[in-house]
Amino acid sequence: MHSEPKTSGVAELDCARSASVYSARVRKPVLFLRSAVVLVFTLIAGCPSDPPSTAAAPDAGAAQAAPAPQATPAAAPASERRGVPVPAYTGKALDGTPLSIAQFLGRRTLIWGFNPELPGARSIASALAAIARERISGNFQLVGFSQGSSAATTTAFLAAAGLDMPTFLDESGEFATKIYRQPPPLWAFLVDADGNVIAETTYFQTDLPEPVKLIEQNFRQWLRIAPPGEMPLAPDFAAKKFDDAGDFKLSSLRGKPVILMFFLYTCPHCHDALKFLREELPKIDARKRPTLVGVSTYGSELSVREELKSQGIDVFDVIVRDDDVAIRNKYGALQGVPVVLMIDAQGRITGRTQGWRTDRDPPLARMRIARIAGVTPPMLLSQSGYSGNDFCAVCHESETATWDLTQHATAMTTLAKHGADGRSECVTCHVVGYGKPGGYAIARAEPALENVGCETCHGRGGPHLSPEHVVSENYEPVCASCHTPEHSLGFKYASFLPRVSHAALAKLSPAEKQAYIDARGKPRNDLLPENVARVGSEACASCHAQEFAKWKAHAHGKSSPEIGCETCHGGGADHVAAGAQRKGTIMSLSDKCGSCAMTQLCGSCHSEEREPGFQFHMREKIENQRHSDRPLQGLVSNEAPKASVAAVLASAFATAAGR
């Protein structure tokens, strides 16, 4: 990673060899390193394969991180993610009441440290206020640490920003000293449900145009509440060419393919990308060859030209300046560089790469370049592992568009919201190739393999490399490997297939597609066995006396109308009939996954509209209603740790107080 010292009022982009699609978490937070990396939101700028950089911050006096205890919080023994645990801390809220970090564990928590009297704090507060309304649906919390100011000033500041969040009054910055040797004035990090710090930043570009929008966008990506990406028309722009060569307008190239690259002339990863393009573009017939347009993010024209020539990569057809950051704003290219966009002859953005990974990006770029040039793309799928949807999308554009409509496309986000994206028993059916060579791994997650992707259903490399994966176009065994009775209530292959069928979804009108999207995640009425008569709860009492008594004493048994046995277990006529086979004639719940199946079943009544956030706080509610003595399987707890766990955490980090 690389950044030049900041010499103007506009912060330049950081150079990064990062994943081609954003990762909503950073596996190796930059806290507790020898010096904190104060770059632009490390979740995108971080190099996934190299040790984190120690590049200087654009502002003077870069914060340095202090060693911290490396203990694992007792709250989440099932998680396989390895991260830095958040330090324990107990202090006071703005109103003087006791407040502890431990009480926020159990859900994802975005913690922001700030001095309300600093000019940049207002932009960050406005960004947080914009996402605060989604705390329930996104299952996350916002927590503040006011440092260097008074309770009255902080209270007024938060009220003016419209930001309501629990806030510690930490005038001396005590909590920040557990993390940084030289606490910065503004910082933020994301803690997962297991208490691991998974993303961090100490640098906010508050001096750029529309800083609130940029900061909000990055926080959304941290929390996985960003809207799904689209392939829109490339925004037009006009800018001055280098070398006083006049004006340039992107729309002047309409009808021709374009490669648009945002670059920093000293960035080694930009150099790698340009070296690739230097070799690749001449292979394309000159009549079809894409025009290579560069947007220089920093540096004088002389410095840029000299560096490109010295590296042998002065290959741009056009280079323009972006001194006012207007072009970067239009393209959302305000984070790491290089950003490489493929634009077809119709002006559509058909591919975007953030950063440059020499193991993955060259073959993907070759396919994308061929596509926009109108020639047959070479099939450059991974021969030893899984390629990911980006490779498939080059040739299968319409199939990718229909996949984007499905819940398969947000499968990993579902886990992240439930705090289960570090648990193998959950992750296995929400990613591509889990536990297989070249597949997704929790310890070193690959964003390109998140979600239920093409190769989950079609096999590694699809029928090109795994023709045996699907026999005679019958996908039922593939679907049934994850949609088991324990995890997917009411699953019927024949009725579910149209919900994910590329052909079926492609036939929908725009209105029908919107109705399909609106119905995702809504309560279903087909979870329990159909066409079975109901006999009433009293019919269950003779064989299930203990369970019946517990039910009768709970809220379900006291409700009117009665929420009876058959509400949750289905009709009982076949179960109680004389001579009936008892086992298998009624829905048993004790063997079902608490997170998958119970969320569906309970959510059919406790919907998001009726009871917002219920799905994220089910354990305690279910325990208060259930009448089986069997332990509830697989239900992820999103409740704050009990006092005993909080005490363990406090003890584990007790030595940090004096550091």
TAKA-V852170 format. One record per backbone hydrogen bond with DSSP energy under -0.5 kcal/mol. NH is the residue of the N-H (numbers start at 0). CO is the residue of the C=O. If there is no record, write none. Layout:
BEGIN
NH,CO
NH,CO
END
This chain:
BEGIN
1,14
10,8
13,334
14,1
15,336
17,15
22,42
25,197
26,24
28,26
31,178
32,29
35,62
37,35
37,54
38,36
40,38
40,202
41,199
43,40
44,40
45,41
47,16
47,45
57,37
65,178
70,68
72,70
75,72
76,73
78,75
79,421
82,80
83,196
84,82
85,194
90,98
92,96
93,166
95,92
98,90
100,88
102,99
103,100
104,101
105,192
106,103
107,138
108,190
109,140
110,108
110,188
111,142
112,186
113,144
115,113
117,114
120,117
121,117
121,118
123,119
124,120
125,121
126,122
127,123
128,124
129,125
130,126
131,127
132,128
133,130
134,131
137,133
138,134
138,135
139,134
140,107
142,109
143,165
144,111
145,167
146,113
146,144
147,170
153,149
154,150
155,151
156,152
157,153
158,154
159,155
160,156
161,157
161,158
162,157
163,161
164,162
165,141
167,143
168,91
169,145
169,167
172,169
176,172
177,173
177,174
178,175
179,175
180,63
181,63
182,180
186,112
187,200
188,110
189,198
190,108
191,195
194,191
196,83
197,189
197,195
198,189
200,187
205,203
207,204
210,207
213,209
214,210
215,211
216,212
217,213
218,214
219,215
220,216
221,217
222,218
223,219
223,220
224,219
225,219
231,229
233,346
238,247
240,245
241,318
243,240
244,241
247,238
249,236
251,248
252,249
253,250
254,344
255,252
257,342
258,290
259,257
259,340
260,258
260,292
261,338
262,260
262,294
264,297
266,263
270,266
271,267
272,268
273,269
274,270
275,271
276,272
277,273
278,274
279,275
280,276
282,279
283,280
287,284
288,284
290,256
292,258
292,290
293,291
293,317
294,260
295,293
295,319
296,262
303,299
304,300
305,301
306,302
307,303
308,304
309,305
310,306
311,308
312,307
314,312
316,291
317,291
319,293
320,239
321,295
324,321
328,324
329,325
330,326
331,327
331,328
332,327
336,13
337,261
338,261
339,352
340,259
340,338
341,350
342,257
342,340
343,347
346,343
348,231
349,341
349,347
350,341
352,339
353,19
354,337
354,352
357,355
359,356
360,356
361,356
363,359
364,360
365,361
366,362
367,363
368,364
369,365
370,366
371,367
372,368
373,369
373,370
374,369
379,377
385,437
388,447
390,387
391,387
392,388
393,389
393,390
394,390
394,391
395,391
396,394
399,395
400,396
401,397
402,398
403,399
404,401
405,401
405,402
408,402
408,405
409,406
410,407
413,409
414,410
415,411
416,412
417,413
418,415
419,414
420,414
422,419
423,421
425,422
426,422
427,423
428,425
429,426
430,426
431,448
432,430
434,439
435,432
438,435
439,431
444,441
446,444
448,445
449,446
450,429
451,407
452,450
455,452
456,452
456,453
457,453
458,454
461,458
463,460
464,460
464,461
465,461
468,465
470,473
471,469
473,470
474,472
478,474
479,475
480,476
480,477
481,478
482,478
483,481
486,483
487,483
489,526
490,487
494,491
495,491
496,492
497,493
498,495
499,495
499,496
500,496
504,500
505,501
506,502
506,503
507,504
512,508
513,509
514,510
515,511
516,512
517,513
518,514
519,515
519,516
521,518
538,535
539,536
540,536
540,537
542,539
543,539
547,543
548,544
549,545
550,546
551,547
552,548
553,549
553,550
556,550
557,553
558,554
558,555
562,555
563,561
566,563
567,563
567,564
568,564
569,565
572,532
574,571
575,571
576,572
579,576
581,579
584,581
586,568
587,585
591,588
592,485
593,632
596,592
597,592
598,594
599,595
600,596
601,597
602,598
603,599
603,600
604,601
605,601
606,604
610,606
613,610
615,612
616,613
620,616
621,617
622,618
623,619
624,621
625,621
632,591
635,633
640,101
645,641
646,642
647,643
648,644
649,645
650,646
651,647
652,648
653,650
655,652
656,653
657,654
658,655
END
